[in-house]
Amino acid sequence: MVDLSVSLSGLTLSNPVIPASGTFGYGKEYAELYDINILGSLSFKGTTREERFGNPQPRIAECAEGMINSVGLQNPGLAAVIEKELPELSKIYKKPVIANISGFSIEEYVQCAKAMNDVSQVGILEVNVSCPNVHDGGMAFGVLPESAAAVTKAVKEVAAKPVYIKLSPNVTDIVSIAKACEEAGADGLSLINTLLGMRIDIKRRQPVIANKMGGFSGPAIFPVAVRMVYQVSKAVDIPVIGMGGVSSARDVIEMMMAGASAVQVGAANLVNPYACKEIIEELPAVMEELGIENLRDIIGIID
């Protein structure tokens, strides 16, 4: 009998499969299709302090082996998520969840973190540092080690629950940023967020997406994600949640061999709403085929 259980900062998951933020909403639509309690955990839709309507449409562009999205962190805002969405989620999902939070200033990150820390169902805070800093010229917090560390330190000061920083791949040196977050107190890291991409409608001679560029995700970015998870996991001593193009049980195992302690599944949910369910069901057979008895044994086995 194979063992699929993994651990994230003291939180035990029955398996490593977690729907990625922004691709699973608050679970309600998927719960109509299958029992989502089979999931290891669930990273719900990214939350900002204020309600956001998101970017103008069109927001989605199809690509070979992937997609580009520019949704723009559309969400009902911190108060509505805590007062309405999470109580509804607790009725259908009984395990600890991952609260993905975003901010456009350190103060916003702190307010979101402090509020989510007090929600009993939240097991981990996942801090998205891909947002532009409105007080510092609009550069994303996650682009520089110093700014990523500043967010980490501020959030850690108000959060007792584990804090995982979600890193952007759109940087020159992701390892230096990861190490800066670790030194600032991060309990773990999530990577990678989407790559920056663009498509052009050659008939209209216009960008497909109204915002011109957006986040590129899907199977095409999987090798990049594996490489970055490998580099970061070798450089830090805190857990890494790997993501980026994961769409099969074999992808999960590959990501864990690269160094991930758990794995998030993103764009695959939008193509196949049963993706996470199928991956979890396939994992035992793939493990047996590869002679893996316990998933924890393969984490970071690549030298």
Disulfide bonds with the S-S distance in Angstrom:
none
